[in-house]
Amino acid sequence: MPVATHLHNLQGEDMARKTIDLPYQIEYLSIFDEEGNLDEDLEPDISDDLLLDMHRCMLLSRRFDERMLNMQRQGRIGTFALVQGQEASQVGSVAVLQAEDWMVPSYRETAAIAWRGRQQPVETMVKLLLYNAGFYQGSASEREEHNFPTSVPVSSQILHAVGLAYGSKYREAGEVVMVYFGDGATSEGDFHEAMNFGSVFQTPTIFVCQNNQWAISIPREEQTESKTLAQKALGYGMPGIQVDGNDLLAVYAATQEAIARARKGDGPTMIECVTYRLSLHTTADDPTRYREDEEVERWAEREPLTRIQNYLKQKELLDDKAIEKLEDEIKAQIKDAVEEFENRSEELKDQALTMFEHIYAEIPAYLQEQRDELAIELEGASSE
């Protein structure tokens, strides 16, 4: 509904009151819902092969997430953020990017990273395991991959993405930059600064907000009074759309339109994916302390993996037997990745001291003390 905004006109000696009508309407897009209803008029044109590839990536991300959780509980890797429930928001958006485009993740983009590394799935999982085990080599990215490393500080990567997009526009490189962040990031100053800069300079940036309803233990309704997060885009003069983040088709269609705009030089778009974190915020979290089981169960009925499988079955592209075969293939790939990670992490332990080499030109005394302590500890471990 139009909202009347009253402004004071202070030009000249007279003060007049004016009314400006602004169309605060946010579009919500859903194409294939949890009941199996398909809006054929909105169904995007996606090839069968691409649909199957996206489903495979979502399934791999879910199973890999589960395996990493087991490994963390066993003390084999450190804490990490789980992606369960948000696979469609990530795969449906990142799949629209071209190889030369840039992907800028936050700390929960397992599925998006898996998609970008889908040509080498085992190596991609090995690097994720190395990163979650504390090895910086796990975040290394080849220049031609056009992926930024994982960003843990909330919303800082949004500024980086806009700067990158500005550089792309300046160089006339034709590259689009997609940046991921959560609902909590929209309350950070970095988010607003990035949105303003991106809009003013019309950078080719796709802002993908994964609204999973919880910023750790703070529910969505207690974090902001905005009726939607997508409407925050309107204040910066860019399109904002809210999509069913568990609907792979809706996410893909919205992203496809946003990227087409960016490539034409029409500037950035914000996409709010309404989804849900089905598991832990991180492995250091206990969500049973702040959310009810009934809420999780309601959202589990809308979860994205089952939904896309039902869609593919309706299109006769998938059946239970094919899913079972795919599960076996993914299980074998994850097993290979874990074994390679164990071998490589053992080799990298001796390189732990290199973490002190890329911070200061001259290492401060307190860091030198820490380095010496670690060297003694590593020497003792190797002699056992």
Stockholm file with secondary structure:
# STOCKHOLM 1.0

chainA/1-384         MPVATHLHNLQGEDMARKTIDLPYQIEYLSIFDEEGNLDEDLEPDISDDLLLDMHRCMLLSRRFDERMLNMQRQGRIGTFALVQGQEASQVGSVAVLQAEDWMVPSYRETAAIAWRGRQQPVETMVKLLLYNAGFYQGSASEREEHNFPTSVPVSSQILHAVGLAYGSKYREAGEVVMVYFGDGATSEGDFHEAMNFGSVFQTPTIFVCQNNQWAISIPREEQTESKTLAQKALGYGMPGIQVDGNDLLAVYAATQEAIARARKGDGPTMIECVTYRLSLHTTADDPTRYREDEEVERWAEREPLTRIQNYLKQKELLDDKAIEKLEDEIKAQIKDAVEEFENRSEELKDQALTMFEHIYAEIPAYLQEQRDELAIELEGASSE
#=GR chainA/1-384 SS CEEEEEEEECSSSCCEEEEEEEECCCEEECSBCTTCCBCTTTCCCCCHHHHHHHHHHHHHHHHHHHHHHHHHHTTSSCCCCCCTTCHHHHHHHHTTSCTTSEEECCSCCHHHHHHHTTTSHHHHHHHHHHHHTTCGGGGCCCGGGCBCCCCCSTTHHHHHHHHHHHHHHHHTCCCCEEEEEEGGGGGSHHHHHHHHHHHHTTCCEEEEEEECSEETTEEHHHHCCCSCSGGGGGGGTSCEEEEETTCHHHHHHHHHHHHHHHHTTCCCEEEEEECCCCSCSSTTCCGGGTSCHHHHHHHHTTCHHHHHHHHHHHTTSCCHHHHHHHHHHHHHHHHHHHHHHHHHHHHHGGGGGGGGTTSCSSCCHHHHHHHHHHHHHHHHHHHC
#=GC SS_cons         CEEEEEEEECSSSCCEEEEEEEECCCEEECSBCTTCCBCTTTCCCCCHHHHHHHHHHHHHHHHHHHHHHHHHHTTSSCCCCCCTTCHHHHHHHHTTSCTTSEEECCSCCHHHHHHHTTTSHHHHHHHHHHHHTTCGGGGCCCGGGCBCCCCCSTTHHHHHHHHHHHHHHHHTCCCCEEEEEEGGGGGSHHHHHHHHHHHHTTCCEEEEEEECSEETTEEHHHHCCCSCSGGGGGGGTSCEEEEETTCHHHHHHHHHHHHHHHHTTCCCEEEEEECCCCSCSSTTCCGGGTSCHHHHHHHHTTCHHHHHHHHHHHTTSCCHHHHHHHHHHHHHHHHHHHHHHHHHHHHHGGGGGGGGTTSCSSCCHHHHHHHHHHHHHHHHHHHC
//
